[in-house]
Amino acid sequence: MVFNPFDSSLAFVWDLIAAVISIVILLALVQINGIMQKKGVLSQIITRKFVHIFAGPIFVLTWMLFSGEIVSHYIASIVPLLFILQFVAIGTGFMKNESFVNSMSRSGNPRELLGGTLYYAIVMLLMTFFWFYVPSTGIGNANPTALLIIGCVSGGDGLADIIGRKFGGEKKFGIKGSEKTIIGSIGMLVGSILVSSILVMIFSLEIPSFNIVVLILPIIVVSVVATVVEALSPKGTDNFLIFIAVIITILILELGFPDFWPFSYSF
C-alpha cells in the first residue's frame, strides 16, 4: 500500500527505508538464484531468465511500500540506478560478484552484464523515474503504464525465451543475429498478458480505477504490439524496443482513444 508511518514532512525518510527494503529483496532473489545455478538445480539459461521474469514485477510490487509523495519516484529510482552501477562495475572487472554473474550471464563471463542485463536495469530506471504509478499530483491520478511495461519486458520477454528454447523446434526466424520461433512469440504474448493482468489486479486492491475488466483489452492490444516488436527486434535490443513499443502504444491509446485507455499521465 502507499503509506507513510512517519509525519508527512518525513515522507522521504520512509521512502529511503522502502528503497532499502526493495534492494534487500532483489539482492536476495539474485543470491538465491545464483546459489541454485551453482548447485546445478537449474541450468544457467533458466536461472538467468528466472531473474529476468521476477526481478521487474517484484521491484514494482515494492512500490506499494512508498509514501506516494513527490519524492517517491526519485527515491525509488535509486534502486535500479544502484544495480546499473553494480552491473557496470562487475562487467568491467572493477568488482566481483559470483552470484550476479551466475544468475545473469549465459557463459559465466562478467562482461555479459554490460549487455541485455544492463539494458534491462536501464529500462527499470527510466520506467521508475517517468512512470512511477503515483505521480506528483497524487494517487487520484495513478497510472498503470508501468505495470504493462513490466508485464511485457519481464514476463513476456522472459517467458518467450524459455518457451522458445524448450518447444520452438529448429524452425527459426529473426534479423541481425536474432533467433525467434513462433512458439516463443506465443509465449511472449501469453506472458505479457498474464503478468500485466496479475500486476493490475494486485494494484487494484489499492487503486479501484485499475480495473482488470476495463484494462484487459488495452493489455491485450499492448501485448500484441510488444510481441510483434520482440519478434522483429535485432539481437540484444528487445528490452529497449519492447519498452519503447509499450510507451508509444499507450500514448496512442491515451491521445486517440481516451475511453479505451481512461488514464492520463502527469508528473
Stockholm file with secondary structure:
# STOCKHOLM 1.0

chainA/1-267         MVFNPFDSSLAFVWDLIAAVISIVILLALVQINGIMQKKGVLSQIITRKFVHIFAGPIFVLTWMLFSGEIVSHYIASIVPLLFILQFVAIGTGFMKNESFVNSMSRSGNPRELLGGTLYYAIVMLLMTFFWFYVPSTGIGNANPTALLIIGCVSGGDGLADIIGRKFGGEKKFGIKGSEKTIIGSIGMLVGSILVSSILVMIFSLEIPSFNIVVLILPIIVVSVVATVVEALSPKGTDNFLIFIAVIITILILELGFPDFWPFSYSF
#=GR chainA/1-267 SS CCCCSSCGGGHHHHHHHHHHHHHHHHHHHHHHHHHHHHTTSSCHHHHHHHHHHHHHHHHHHGGGGSCCSTTHHHHHHHHHHHHHHHHHHHHTTSSCCHHHHHHHCSSSCGGGGGTHHHHHHHHHHHHHHHHCSSCTTCGGGCCCHHHHHHIIIIIIHHHHHHHHHHHCCSCCBCSTTCCBCHHHHHHHHHHHHHHHHHHHHHHTTTCTTCCHHHHHHHHHHHHHHHHHHHHHCCTTCHHHHHHHHHHHHHHHHHHHCTTTSCCCCCC
#=GC SS_cons         CCCCSSCGGGHHHHHHHHHHHHHHHHHHHHHHHHHHHHTTSSCHHHHHHHHHHHHHHHHHHGGGGSCCSTTHHHHHHHHHHHHHHHHHHHHTTSSCCHHHHHHHCSSSCGGGGGTHHHHHHHHHHHHHHHHCSSCTTCGGGCCCHHHHHHIIIIIIHHHHHHHHHHHCCSCCBCSTTCCBCHHHHHHHHHHHHHHHHHHHHHHTTTCTTCCHHHHHHHHHHHHHHHHHHHHHCCTTCHHHHHHHHHHHHHHHHHHHCTTTSCCCCCC
//
